[in-house]
């Protein structure tokens, strides 16, 4: 029976978002479990059901008899309005029970603009938003995911964070909780025990200090928790990726998710080192799975879901050392079943005819190439490691095989960027169009569909560009129109909203004072800030202006000795390496990938993965 009465479900858009009972969902006898875990995704059902990490940890936790992990998604505003009017609380999909009665409320933190949704969901569950206000008997609110490498903007709302890979760490935390629960100890005692687990950060055990101008100075362990909490929290890494949990079943949603297909994580991490890319640093070292295990998992997932597409996921799929062997084996299985293989993260410099044929075996999918910057100088600054010749070669392969269009992805606002770099984006688009016509000389063909997509650079914590400022809102708009005018009407052009990027910047490098900004905006708008129809830039701007500062803003002359709010988290990559990479960027020098030459970034300490320095 649904927690939400039928009379209400009949009034809302897509009621199947809330009813549960999907194929392969896991229902347990609650009287036979010791730990109930509400796995929350701070967005709607279709977005959350597309997320691989949620599927993975859902399966992993539920393998343990004493844990029942259930899924929770943010109700769409139409349902939320009715829930608040009628006093209904946030509930879990599987049991349809209120999550305020669970042991844990866990959030996967993927994107900064979901933060208002996080606190909205905590409030909708009927719990105090601020961790300091929660009392004995209330669930613990725990966060994980990539945004946890700078947890400070939302630290006040969370009891604890697990920083890094969750496969080993999260079960260890729940084991610790189970023991604590059996001993009937005070709430603080669990947090003390959890703080001793590698990768766990308990923000209430630390205090921040600021100078007379309001600039962040230090985050240190409070006196009463010295010897309990770590001076720095080291990101947890699963070194033996081959033998860690690999799901062989996944829930099939009632309605189409954004990514409605089988998802296989073929390797984790990246060997490249693009200097703007936070994921490339916080998931080091790169670790692979064998083709045999991946094939077994793909067959099992195919048979239990009926999906018609398998997507091979990683930060750069063609860096997987056994890609040919894996795709050859997969095609033997998928072709006779009319299944498609998707390779969504291909690098331009590795694009080959063989890969083209494999991803087009069943049906052609759209192609996106990501030069990132318009000139070779700027591509060297960001360490992209590709050339214009690579792009033209890949475009020729695509057009020769029957594709009639590509999307070209760029960033604007990158460090040291000039108008010359931006205007070169239009030059590249024209050259790609020329390649299309060169491939069809003498043929009567329709015009190619070449789209340029541009996002605004947001400096991220734990990257070599973390010390740089973001360009201003007005400057972002100017650069967008500069590119648009240079392209003219014959090319498609799309760009990421400047307003969203500015707010993302507030939060990506925020300190604990950003919590007040997030809270105040939430009180006025209610959430779903990652959706343009609900995002209100003026509210964010007004609330930001009321505060002295919300975090680190960077400088055009980067001060690498400036205290950083996120330095409490050690991602494994050393500060000295980040500083060297910044220096190389300013000289427009590239750094070889990890397989070519070890640069001594520091992650060899994990003793695993594709790391020649170990």
Secondary structure, DSSP 8 states (H G I E B T S, - for coil): --SS-HHHHTTSS-GGGS----BT-----GGG-SEEEEEEESS-HHHHTT-HHHHHHHHHHHTSTTEEEEEEE---HHHHHHHHHHT---B-TTT--BGGGSSEEEEE---GGGHHHHHHHHHHTTS-SSGGG--TTS-EEEEESGGGGG-GGGGGG-SEEE-B-HHHHHHHHHHHHHHHHHHT--HHHHHHHHHTSTTEE-GGGEEEEE-TTS-EEEEEE-GGGBTTB-SSEE-B--S-GGGS---S---B-SS--TT-SEEEE-EES-SS--TT-SHHHHT-SBEE--HHHHHHHHHHHHHHH--SEEEEESSSGGG-TTHHHHHHHHHHHHGGGT-EEE-----GGG--HHHHHHHTSS-----EEEEESSSHHHHHHTT----HHHHHHHHHHHHHTT--EEEEEEEES-TT--HHHHHHHHHHHHHHHHHHHHTTTTS-----EEEEEEEE----TTSTTTTS----HHHHHHHHHHHHHHH-TTSEEEE--HHHHHHHHHHHTB-TTHHHHHHHHHHHH-S-TTSTTT--HHHHHHHHHTSS-SB----SS--TTS--GGGGEE-SS-HHHHHHHHHHHHTT-----TTT-----SGGGG--SB-TT-
